[in-house]
């Protein structure tokens, strides 16, 4: 995630800025700068895909007349509007470094993966029937097949927040992603594009999440999501790449309902370490590792373990118990 963005030294005295202040007051200028910060953190390409007019004004912190702030931004050309979709005007020109965050993130991940593969010393092979090291994730005693037909970018390398008492394990992920036999030919181990369909594009993923957002909020009352970030769209693409059924709204709805059935995720029961789940959010739910936990029943309610019978304090005689133990 970007930590900063650039503003030109002449920004305050620019005619566009003066027009914005005349239309919305000084608070309009503050809201626009806040919106730029939001874009740098969550929409670093400058494209506000999946965001409605209300979403944009909420992200900017605008509390005036609905629609007035967005109309002013479009009027002075701080925002461009094409077919109902908005983008920051000349964002890549003025904030080229922030706009390439995704590319820099992928290069950093690839460098980490390369060092990791070198450490594990995964052998490379040119055989057509043998998967190369770039197609596998290695996990000591488990090799997981990475979807070969997917070009979906990987999620953020930052740690995935999850209930503190639970950790994803190789066993958990193995139940979601079955291991492919090493000696199986490529034609049997990798589905063709006609079976799985083409990769889900970002536009398709954004449209799917826009439909799923109100469904999720209906299942989880009180959970509100201001915007659908680029990271959420990436997670949706990754899940659709792993499991084709997640290209449908019904699959996401079933997963949300299963999560809702968990007393742990509802915050009604503590985990194994006595800590409670801090609260459900759409961002947390969309993380692929968290969805793997949900689908595998890691958070499902389990019967209480059977323990020893409660002690009868009134009739307990330690001397007689000791004598019985010695016999």
GUSE-535874 format. One record per residue (C-alpha): residue in three letters; residue number from 1; x, z, y. Coordinates in nm, 3 decimals, decimal comma, padded with zeros to 5 digits. Example, Ala and Ser with C-alpha at 12.3 -4.5 7.8 and 13.67 -1.06 7.14 Angstrom:
BEGIN
+-----+-----+---------+---------+---------+
:  aa :   i :       x :       z :       y :
+-----+-----+---------+---------+---------+
: ALA :   1 :  01,230 :  00,780 : -00,450 :
: SER :   2 :  01,367 :  00,714 : -00,106 :
+-----+-----+---------+---------+---------+
END
This chain:
BEGIN
+-----+-----+---------+---------+---------+
:  aa :   i :       x :       z :       y :
+-----+-----+---------+---------+---------+
: UNK :   1 :  00,000 :  00,000 :  00,000 :
: UNK :   2 :  00,130 : -00,093 :  00,343 :
: UNK :   3 :  00,243 :  00,197 :  00,563 :
: UNK :   4 :  00,225 :  00,018 :  00,897 :
: UNK :   5 :  00,142 : -00,307 :  01,074 :
: UNK :   6 :  00,258 : -00,486 :  01,392 :
: UNK :   7 :  00,093 : -00,509 :  01,733 :
: UNK :   8 :  00,240 : -00,731 :  02,002 :
: UNK :   9 :  00,373 : -00,559 :  02,318 :
: UNK :  10 :  00,129 : -00,761 :  02,529 :
: UNK :  11 : -00,174 : -00,672 :  02,318 :
: UNK :  12 : -00,331 : -00,427 :  02,563 :
: UNK :  13 : -00,320 : -00,672 :  02,855 :
: UNK :  14 : -00,424 : -00,976 :  02,652 :
: UNK :  15 : -00,745 : -01,146 :  02,778 :
: UNK :  16 : -00,906 : -01,103 :  02,435 :
: UNK :  17 : -00,847 : -00,727 :  02,449 :
: UNK :  18 : -00,992 : -00,704 :  02,800 :
: UNK :  19 : -01,303 : -00,897 :  02,691 :
: UNK :  20 : -01,348 : -00,665 :  02,393 :
: UNK :  21 : -01,326 : -00,358 :  02,619 :
: UNK :  22 : -01,582 : -00,510 :  02,859 :
: UNK :  23 : -01,820 : -00,575 :  02,569 :
: UNK :  24 : -01,776 : -00,250 :  02,371 :
: UNK :  25 : -01,586 : -00,012 :  02,597 :
: UNK :  26 : -01,259 :  00,166 :  02,524 :
: UNK :  27 : -01,400 :  00,286 :  02,191 :
: UNK :  28 : -01,421 : -00,080 :  02,086 :
: UNK :  29 : -01,044 : -00,113 :  02,128 :
: UNK :  30 : -00,985 :  00,202 :  01,921 :
: UNK :  31 : -01,220 :  00,074 :  01,650 :
: UNK :  32 : -01,040 : -00,261 :  01,637 :
: UNK :  33 : -00,701 : -00,094 :  01,591 :
: UNK :  34 : -00,854 :  00,125 :  01,320 :
: UNK :  35 : -00,988 : -00,189 :  01,151 :
: UNK :  36 : -00,640 : -00,346 :  01,155 :
: UNK :  37 : -00,503 : -00,035 :  00,985 :
: UNK :  38 : -00,774 : -00,060 :  00,722 :
: UNK :  39 : -00,689 : -00,427 :  00,664 :
: UNK :  40 : -00,318 : -00,348 :  00,623 :
: UNK :  41 : -00,399 : -00,085 :  00,360 :
: UNK :  42 : -00,686 : -00,244 :  00,168 :
: UNK :  43 : -00,719 : -00,613 :  00,263 :
: UNK :  44 : -00,358 : -00,702 :  00,323 :
: UNK :  45 : -00,422 : -01,079 :  00,296 :
: UNK :  46 : -00,642 : -01,055 :  00,606 :
: UNK :  47 : -00,946 : -01,181 :  00,415 :
: UNK :  48 : -01,240 : -00,937 :  00,427 :
: UNK :  49 : -01,390 : -01,070 :  00,103 :
: UNK :  50 : -01,685 : -00,876 : -00,030 :
: UNK :  51 : -01,742 : -00,689 :  00,297 :
: UNK :  52 : -02,074 : -00,706 :  00,477 :
: UNK :  53 : -02,119 : -00,666 :  00,852 :
: UNK :  54 : -02,203 : -00,299 :  00,801 :
: UNK :  55 : -01,897 : -00,251 :  00,581 :
: UNK :  56 : -01,668 : -00,391 :  00,852 :
: UNK :  57 : -01,816 : -00,174 :  01,127 :
: UNK :  58 : -01,804 :  00,137 :  00,906 :
: UNK :  59 : -01,438 :  00,070 :  00,820 :
: UNK :  60 : -01,366 :  00,037 :  01,193 :
: UNK :  61 : -01,550 :  00,361 :  01,271 :
: UNK :  62 : -01,799 :  00,190 :  01,505 :
: UNK :  63 : -02,102 :  00,412 :  01,576 :
: UNK :  64 : -02,267 :  00,208 :  01,851 :
: UNK :  65 : -02,539 : -00,054 :  01,820 :
: UNK :  66 : -02,522 : -00,212 :  01,472 :
: UNK :  67 : -02,379 : -00,562 :  01,485 :
: UNK :  68 : -02,258 : -00,541 :  01,845 :
: UNK :  69 : -01,895 : -00,461 :  01,759 :
: UNK :  70 : -01,867 : -00,735 :  01,495 :
: UNK :  71 : -02,030 : -00,988 :  01,726 :
: UNK :  72 : -01,778 : -00,902 :  01,998 :
: UNK :  73 : -01,482 : -00,942 :  01,758 :
: UNK :  74 : -01,606 : -01,286 :  01,653 :
: UNK :  75 : -01,680 : -01,383 :  02,014 :
: UNK :  76 : -01,328 : -01,307 :  02,137 :
: UNK :  77 : -01,182 : -01,450 :  01,812 :
: UNK :  78 : -01,023 : -01,133 :  01,684 :
: UNK :  79 : -01,216 : -01,217 :  01,365 :
: UNK :  80 : -01,290 : -01,559 :  01,215 :
: UNK :  81 : -01,618 : -01,623 :  01,035 :
: UNK :  82 : -01,664 : -01,895 :  00,773 :
: UNK :  83 : -01,974 : -01,917 :  00,557 :
: UNK :  84 : -02,062 : -01,552 :  00,604 :
: UNK :  85 : -01,710 : -01,434 :  00,513 :
: UNK :  86 : -01,482 : -01,276 :  00,773 :
: UNK :  87 : -01,103 : -01,271 :  00,815 :
: UNK :  88 : -00,860 : -01,138 :  01,076 :
: UNK :  89 : -00,754 : -01,416 :  01,312 :
: UNK :  90 : -00,391 : -01,527 :  01,253 :
: UNK :  91 : -00,321 : -01,215 :  01,043 :
: UNK :  92 : -00,041 : -01,376 :  00,838 :
: UNK :  93 :  00,121 : -01,509 :  01,156 :
: UNK :  94 :  00,131 : -01,173 :  01,334 :
: UNK :  95 :  00,170 : -00,950 :  01,024 :
: UNK :  96 :  00,357 : -01,163 :  00,774 :
: UNK :  97 :  00,528 : -00,868 :  00,609 :
: UNK :  98 :  00,206 : -00,673 :  00,555 :
: UNK :  99 :  00,031 : -00,989 :  00,428 :
: UNK : 100 :  00,290 : -01,033 :  00,149 :
: UNK : 101 :  00,239 : -00,683 :  00,009 :
: UNK : 102 :  00,086 : -00,821 : -00,312 :
: UNK : 103 :  00,382 : -01,053 : -00,372 :
: UNK : 104 :  00,633 : -00,778 : -00,306 :
: UNK : 105 :  00,440 : -00,546 : -00,537 :
: UNK : 106 :  00,448 : -00,800 : -00,821 :
: UNK : 107 :  00,823 : -00,857 : -00,777 :
: UNK : 108 :  00,886 : -00,483 : -00,785 :
: UNK : 109 :  00,676 : -00,445 : -01,100 :
: UNK : 110 :  00,858 : -00,732 : -01,267 :
: UNK : 111 :  01,195 : -00,575 : -01,181 :
: UNK : 112 :  01,082 : -00,244 : -01,332 :
: UNK : 113 :  00,951 : -00,420 : -01,644 :
: UNK : 114 :  01,278 : -00,611 : -01,683 :
: UNK : 115 :  01,483 : -00,291 : -01,662 :
: UNK : 116 :  01,245 : -00,130 : -01,909 :
: UNK : 117 :  01,274 : -00,422 : -02,156 :
: UNK : 118 :  01,652 : -00,414 : -02,126 :
: UNK : 119 :  01,645 : -00,040 : -02,201 :
: UNK : 120 :  01,422 : -00,091 : -02,506 :
: UNK : 121 :  01,627 : -00,392 : -02,612 :
: UNK : 122 :  01,327 : -00,598 : -02,714 :
: UNK : 123 :  01,459 : -00,909 : -02,893 :
: UNK : 124 :  01,365 : -01,250 : -02,756 :
: UNK : 125 :  01,258 : -01,533 : -02,983 :
: UNK : 126 :  01,202 : -01,905 : -02,934 :
: UNK : 127 :  00,983 : -01,935 : -03,240 :
: UNK : 128 :  00,640 : -02,081 : -03,167 :
: UNK : 129 :  00,478 : -01,829 : -03,405 :
: UNK : 130 :  00,646 : -01,524 : -03,254 :
: UNK : 131 :  00,534 : -01,361 : -02,929 :
: UNK : 132 :  00,806 : -01,330 : -02,666 :
: UNK : 133 :  00,894 : -00,999 : -02,507 :
: UNK : 134 :  00,707 : -01,093 : -02,188 :
: UNK : 135 :  00,381 : -01,104 : -02,387 :
: UNK : 136 :  00,406 : -00,752 : -02,520 :
: UNK : 137 :  00,393 : -00,398 : -02,391 :
: UNK : 138 :  00,619 : -00,173 : -02,597 :
: UNK : 139 :  00,523 :  00,189 : -02,665 :
: UNK : 140 :  00,767 :  00,347 : -02,913 :
: UNK : 141 :  00,547 :  00,321 : -03,225 :
: UNK : 142 :  00,290 :  00,071 : -03,094 :
: UNK : 143 :  00,303 : -00,289 : -02,969 :
: UNK : 144 :  00,003 : -00,404 : -02,766 :
: UNK : 145 : -00,075 : -00,770 : -02,709 :
: UNK : 146 : -00,104 : -00,872 : -02,345 :
: UNK : 147 : -00,380 : -01,133 : -02,290 :
: UNK : 148 : -00,188 : -01,460 : -02,292 :
: UNK : 149 : -00,449 : -01,670 : -02,116 :
: UNK : 150 : -00,494 : -01,440 : -01,816 :
: UNK : 151 : -00,318 : -01,494 : -01,483 :
: UNK : 152 : -00,475 : -01,183 : -01,335 :
: UNK : 153 : -00,230 : -00,980 : -01,122 :
: UNK : 154 : -00,146 : -00,632 : -01,243 :
: UNK : 155 : -00,287 : -00,321 : -01,069 :
: UNK : 156 : -00,094 : -00,102 : -00,831 :
: UNK : 157 :  00,206 :  00,075 : -00,987 :
: UNK : 158 :  00,101 :  00,406 : -00,836 :
: UNK : 159 : -00,021 :  00,667 : -01,088 :
: UNK : 160 : -00,386 :  00,632 : -01,188 :
: UNK : 161 : -00,582 :  00,944 : -01,090 :
: UNK : 162 : -00,773 :  01,088 : -01,382 :
: UNK : 163 : -00,897 :  01,431 : -01,494 :
: UNK : 164 : -00,582 :  01,641 : -01,504 :
: UNK : 165 : -00,639 :  01,768 : -01,853 :
: UNK : 166 : -00,656 :  01,420 : -02,008 :
: UNK : 167 : -00,378 :  01,168 : -02,057 :
: UNK : 168 : -00,408 :  00,818 : -02,193 :
: UNK : 169 : -00,225 :  00,782 : -02,522 :
: UNK : 170 : -00,112 :  00,496 : -02,735 :
: UNK : 171 : -00,381 :  00,590 : -02,985 :
: UNK : 172 : -00,652 :  00,575 : -02,719 :
: UNK : 173 : -00,551 :  00,233 : -02,592 :
: UNK : 174 : -00,502 :  00,104 : -02,946 :
: UNK : 175 : -00,872 :  00,158 : -03,014 :
: UNK : 176 : -00,959 : -00,059 : -02,714 :
: UNK : 177 : -00,691 : -00,325 : -02,764 :
: UNK : 178 : -00,649 : -00,385 : -03,139 :
: UNK : 179 : -00,298 : -00,474 : -03,246 :
: UNK : 180 : -00,251 : -00,835 : -03,348 :
: UNK : 181 : -00,065 : -00,888 : -03,679 :
: UNK : 182 :  00,289 : -00,993 : -03,605 :
: UNK : 183 :  00,288 : -01,271 : -03,865 :
: UNK : 184 : -00,043 : -01,422 : -03,756 :
: UNK : 185 : -00,016 : -01,775 : -03,610 :
: UNK : 186 : -00,087 : -01,829 : -03,244 :
: UNK : 187 : -00,409 : -02,017 : -03,313 :
: UNK : 188 : -00,553 : -01,711 : -03,490 :
: UNK : 189 : -00,422 : -01,442 : -03,255 :
: UNK : 190 : -00,505 : -01,598 : -02,918 :
: UNK : 191 : -00,855 : -01,718 : -02,837 :
: UNK : 192 : -00,891 : -02,058 : -02,682 :
: UNK : 193 : -01,025 : -02,104 : -02,330 :
: UNK : 194 : -01,351 : -02,239 : -02,472 :
: UNK : 195 : -01,408 : -01,906 : -02,650 :
: UNK : 196 : -01,318 : -01,667 : -02,368 :
: UNK : 197 : -01,391 : -01,892 : -02,073 :
: UNK : 198 : -01,155 : -01,953 : -01,780 :
: UNK : 199 : -00,994 : -01,661 : -01,602 :
: UNK : 200 : -01,220 : -01,474 : -01,361 :
: UNK : 201 : -01,134 : -01,573 : -01,005 :
: UNK : 202 : -01,118 : -01,325 : -00,721 :
: UNK : 203 : -01,433 : -01,467 : -00,566 :
: UNK : 204 : -01,624 : -01,426 : -00,892 :
: UNK : 205 : -01,490 : -01,072 : -00,937 :
: UNK : 206 : -01,583 : -00,979 : -00,579 :
: UNK : 207 : -01,936 : -01,116 : -00,627 :
: UNK : 208 : -01,974 : -00,923 : -00,954 :
: UNK : 209 : -01,860 : -00,597 : -00,793 :
: UNK : 210 : -02,093 : -00,655 : -00,498 :
: UNK : 211 : -02,381 : -00,661 : -00,749 :
: UNK : 212 : -02,244 : -00,368 : -00,949 :
: UNK : 213 : -02,187 : -00,143 : -00,645 :
: UNK : 214 : -02,559 : -00,057 : -00,586 :
: UNK : 215 : -02,613 : -00,021 : -00,962 :
: UNK : 216 : -02,323 :  00,225 : -00,984 :
: UNK : 217 : -02,450 :  00,422 : -00,684 :
: UNK : 218 : -02,797 :  00,439 : -00,845 :
: UNK : 219 : -02,648 :  00,578 : -01,167 :
: UNK : 220 : -02,424 :  00,817 : -00,970 :
: UNK : 221 : -02,643 :  00,938 : -00,679 :
: UNK : 222 : -02,438 :  01,071 : -00,392 :
: UNK : 223 : -02,139 :  00,844 : -00,465 :
: UNK : 224 : -02,104 :  00,594 : -00,183 :
: UNK : 225 : -01,838 :  00,325 : -00,152 :
: UNK : 226 : -01,771 :  00,188 :  00,196 :
: UNK : 227 : -01,593 : -00,128 :  00,088 :
: UNK : 228 : -01,477 : -00,316 : -00,219 :
: UNK : 229 : -01,100 : -00,328 : -00,183 :
: UNK : 230 : -00,859 : -00,592 : -00,314 :
: UNK : 231 : -00,736 : -00,339 : -00,568 :
: UNK : 232 : -01,088 : -00,294 : -00,709 :
: UNK : 233 : -01,122 : -00,672 : -00,743 :
: UNK : 234 : -00,789 : -00,683 : -00,926 :
: UNK : 235 : -00,907 : -00,413 : -01,169 :
: UNK : 236 : -01,228 : -00,607 : -01,238 :
: UNK : 237 : -01,024 : -00,920 : -01,309 :
: UNK : 238 : -00,799 : -00,727 : -01,548 :
: UNK : 239 : -01,093 : -00,583 : -01,741 :
: UNK : 240 : -01,256 : -00,927 : -01,767 :
: UNK : 241 : -00,924 : -01,065 : -01,891 :
: UNK : 242 : -00,906 : -00,799 : -02,163 :
: UNK : 243 : -01,273 : -00,802 : -02,260 :
: UNK : 244 : -01,492 : -01,108 : -02,183 :
: UNK : 245 : -01,808 : -00,895 : -02,192 :
: UNK : 246 : -01,697 : -00,737 : -01,863 :
: UNK : 247 : -01,775 : -01,065 : -01,691 :
: UNK : 248 : -02,139 : -00,953 : -01,709 :
: UNK : 249 : -02,315 : -00,691 : -01,501 :
: UNK : 250 : -02,467 : -00,533 : -01,814 :
: UNK : 251 : -02,127 : -00,432 : -01,957 :
: UNK : 252 : -02,030 : -00,252 : -01,635 :
: UNK : 253 : -02,371 : -00,082 : -01,622 :
: UNK : 254 : -02,335 :  00,046 : -01,981 :
: UNK : 255 : -01,990 :  00,185 : -01,904 :
: UNK : 256 : -02,122 :  00,363 : -01,591 :
: UNK : 257 : -02,409 :  00,515 : -01,789 :
: UNK : 258 : -02,171 :  00,638 : -02,058 :
: UNK : 259 : -01,953 :  00,799 : -01,792 :
: UNK : 260 : -02,263 :  00,962 : -01,642 :
: UNK : 261 : -02,344 :  01,116 : -01,981 :
: UNK : 262 : -02,017 :  01,310 : -01,978 :
: UNK : 263 : -02,050 :  01,674 : -01,863 :
: UNK : 264 : -01,679 :  01,666 : -01,781 :
: UNK : 265 : -01,711 :  01,370 : -01,541 :
: UNK : 266 : -02,026 :  01,521 : -01,392 :
: UNK : 267 : -01,820 :  01,829 : -01,307 :
: UNK : 268 : -02,042 :  02,058 : -01,513 :
: UNK : 269 : -01,776 :  02,165 : -01,762 :
: UNK : 270 : -01,404 :  02,225 : -01,723 :
: UNK : 271 : -01,142 :  02,039 : -01,922 :
: UNK : 272 : -00,915 :  02,186 : -02,186 :
: UNK : 273 : -00,697 :  02,346 : -01,916 :
: UNK : 274 : -00,989 :  02,504 : -01,736 :
: UNK : 275 : -00,990 :  02,258 : -01,445 :
: UNK : 276 : -01,293 :  02,065 : -01,323 :
: UNK : 277 : -01,306 :  01,692 : -01,249 :
: UNK : 278 : -01,284 :  01,657 : -00,867 :
: UNK : 279 : -01,563 :  01,400 : -00,843 :
: UNK : 280 : -01,657 :  01,046 : -00,946 :
: UNK : 281 : -01,576 :  00,749 : -00,723 :
: UNK : 282 : -01,609 :  00,375 : -00,781 :
: UNK : 283 : -01,234 :  00,332 : -00,724 :
: UNK : 284 : -01,156 :  00,585 : -00,999 :
: UNK : 285 : -01,411 :  00,433 : -01,236 :
: UNK : 286 : -01,268 :  00,079 : -01,201 :
: UNK : 287 : -00,914 :  00,178 : -01,302 :
: UNK : 288 : -00,856 :  00,008 : -01,642 :
: UNK : 289 : -00,697 :  00,319 : -01,797 :
: UNK : 290 : -00,991 :  00,534 : -01,691 :
: UNK : 291 : -01,236 :  00,279 : -01,831 :
: UNK : 292 : -01,039 :  00,285 : -02,157 :
: UNK : 293 : -01,093 :  00,661 : -02,174 :
: UNK : 294 : -01,464 :  00,617 : -02,109 :
: UNK : 295 : -01,509 :  00,340 : -02,367 :
: UNK : 296 : -01,316 :  00,537 : -02,630 :
: UNK : 297 : -01,521 :  00,853 : -02,577 :
: UNK : 298 : -01,235 :  01,064 : -02,446 :
: UNK : 299 : -01,470 :  01,224 : -02,193 :
: UNK : 300 : -01,772 :  01,248 : -02,426 :
: UNK : 301 : -01,923 :  01,590 : -02,490 :
: UNK : 302 : -01,787 :  01,751 : -02,805 :
: UNK : 303 : -01,925 :  02,047 : -03,002 :
: UNK : 304 : -01,763 :  02,378 : -02,926 :
: UNK : 305 : -01,494 :  02,473 : -03,179 :
: UNK : 306 : -01,591 :  02,734 : -03,433 :
: UNK : 307 : -01,409 :  03,061 : -03,377 :
: UNK : 308 : -01,404 :  03,402 : -03,544 :
: UNK : 309 : -01,720 :  03,611 : -03,543 :
: UNK : 310 : -01,759 :  03,832 : -03,233 :
: UNK : 311 : -01,617 :  04,181 : -03,265 :
: UNK : 312 : -01,863 :  04,469 : -03,306 :
: UNK : 313 : -01,704 :  04,710 : -03,057 :
: UNK : 314 : -01,936 :  05,000 : -03,136 :
: UNK : 315 : -01,877 :  05,005 : -03,514 :
: UNK : 316 : -01,518 :  04,885 : -03,514 :
: UNK : 317 : -01,281 :  05,125 : -03,692 :
: UNK : 318 : -00,916 :  05,013 : -03,673 :
: UNK : 319 : -00,810 :  05,268 : -03,937 :
: UNK : 320 : -01,050 :  05,129 : -04,196 :
: UNK : 321 : -00,950 :  04,774 : -04,109 :
: UNK : 322 : -00,585 :  04,862 : -04,165 :
: UNK : 323 : -00,667 :  05,022 : -04,498 :
: UNK : 324 : -00,859 :  04,711 : -04,608 :
: UNK : 325 : -00,565 :  04,493 : -04,513 :
: UNK : 326 : -00,322 :  04,705 : -04,717 :
: UNK : 327 : -00,545 :  04,683 : -05,027 :
+-----+-----+---------+---------+---------+
END
